[in-house]
Amino acid sequence: MEKEQPDLQTKKEALVIEGAKNKNKLAEIEDQILQTLQNSEDILGDATGIEILQNAKVVSDDINKKQAIAEKTEIEIDEARTGYKPAAT
């Protein structure tokens, strides 16, 4: 498929890289939340803690949407790739 449709292969590779970056970002967010919870005596009264939690929610929702789109696109690419297997064997 790399020779027949290099754009699909490139797109698939970009999706894999983006997925890894998104997982790392989610891990960073989890660490921030845990650190905030650990360091805050009153999370509901801590403005910084609330801001971190709100930002985490926004970023997490954004990443989840991107991942859903990426998974759908990856399935489409894999289906296109399967069309080349019989000719390759």
N, C-alpha and C positions, 0 to 999 in steps of 0.2 A: 504494500500500500504506500510505502514511502515514495516509490517512484511514480505510481499512478496518480496519487493525490497527496502531494507533500503538505498541502495546506491543512488537511485533516490530521496528519501526523503531528504537525507543529501545534495545532490547536489542542490535541490530546495531551501533548507534553506540557503545554501551558496550563491546562486544567489540573494536571497532577501537581505542578509547582504551586499553583494558586491554592489548591487544597491543602498542601503542606503548610503554606504560610498562614492560612486560616486556622488550622489546628494549633499552630504555635501562638497565634494571637489569642485564641480562646484560652490556652494554657496560661498566658500572661494575665489575662483578665481574671481567671480563677485565682491566681496567685495574689493579685491586687485585692480581690474580695476577701480572701482568707487573711491577708495581712491587716486589712482594715478591721475585720471582725476581731482579730486577735488584739489589736492595739486600742480599740475603742471600748470604753467602759459603757457608754450609752449610744448605741448605733443610731437610734432614732433621734437623738439630740445632737449628733455629730454631723454638721453640714458637709464636711469633706467626705465623710463616709457615705452620706446619702448621694452626693454628687458622683462618687465613684460607682455606686450601685446603679444609678440612673444611666451613666455613660456605658457601663458594662451591658446593661439591657439593650441599649440602642445598638451597640457594636455587635453583640451576640445575635440579635435579630437580623442585622444586615448580613452577617456571615452565614447564618442559616439559610437566608434567601439565596445568596450566591452559591452555596453548596447544593441547594436543590436544583438550581439552573445548571450547574456544572455536572451534576449526576445525570440529568436528562440529556445534556449535550454529549456526555461521554457514552451513554447508551446508544445514541444515534451514530456516533463515530464507530463504535464497536460493531453495530449492525452493518454499516458501510464497509467496514474492514472484513466482515465475514463473507461479503460478496466476492472478495479477492482470493479467499483461501482455496477454492477448488482449482483455480487456474495456477496457483502456486505449487500444488502438490504433484 
